[in-house]
Amino acid sequence: MEFVVPGVTWEWAAKMIFGFAACVAGLMLWAHGRQPAWIFVILGTLMSYTKVLLDFVESLGLYSLDSWQPAGIPVLRLAFAGGVPLLYAIGLFLAFRSFSK
């Protein structure tokens, strides 16, 4: 007999397992170093994993990321779509600035 959870595929499992590992490693790094560049990269990683978890919850039909749409704009989807690369960009820019001094 096989245990099957609706909405869970190998792709979801890989995203959740490796995303969790990246978040744990990021939090361990955050605890030992407080450089602004790394904090932004870690926040981007945490936000990316949060998006994976919310997508999973949405695939199960428990919550919709489109539930809050002022003026027809899906705010949560937009925040995650732009927030993750923005946090990475800020972190990488700060890292570049620290190396160029």
N, C-alpha and C positions, 0 to 999 in steps of 0.2 A: 504494500500500500504506500502510495506516494503522498507526501504532505504538500499541498498546493495552496498558496495564498493568492487570491485574485489580484491581478495587476502587477505581480512580481515576476520579473524575467531575469535572465542572467545579466542583462545590461544594467537593470536597476540594482541588482545585488552587487555588481562590480562598482557602480557609482557610489553606493552607500558604504561599502567596506573600505575602498581606497580613499573616498572623501573623508570618512571618519579618521582613517590613519593620518591623512594630511592635516586635519584639524587638531588632532592630538599632538602631532609633531610641532605644529604652529604654536599651540598653547604652551608647550614645553619651551620652545624658543622664546616666546614672549615673557615667560617667567624668568629667564636668565639674561635677557637683553632688552633694553628699553630704547633702542634706536628707532627714531620716527619712521625711517624707510621700511624696516622690517615690520613695524606695527601695522602700516598700511597694507603691506602684502599679506600679512596674517589675517587682517580684517577682510580682505578680498577673498581669501580662501574660506573663511568662516561664512561669508555671505554666499559664496558659491555652493557650499554644502547645504546651507539653509534652503537655497533654491531647489536643490535636488530633493530634499525632504518634503518641501511644499509641493513639488511636482508629483511626488509619490502619493502624498495625501490627496491631491487632486485626482490622481488616476484611480484611487479607491472610491472617489465620489463623496469624500467627507467634507471638502471645502473647495471653493473655486477661487482662483487668483483673480478672476474677473468680477468678483463680488462688489468691489468698490471702484466705481467708474464715474467720477465727476466729469461732466462735459463729454462723456463717452470715451474717456481716456482710461485704460486699465492701469491704474497707478502702481499696483504691486508688480505687475509684469514689467512695466517701464523702469521701475526702481531697480529691480534685479538685473534687467538687461543692460542698463547703463551703469549701475553702481559697481558691479564686479570689475569691469575693465577700468573704470575710473579710479577705484582704489588701487588696483595694480599699477596704473600709470603714475599716480601720485607717488607711490612707494618707489617705483623704479626711477622716477625723476629725482626724488630725494637721495636715493643711493648714488645716482650719477653725480649729483652736486657734491656729495661728501667725498667722492673719489677725485673730483676735479679740483679740489682746493689744495 
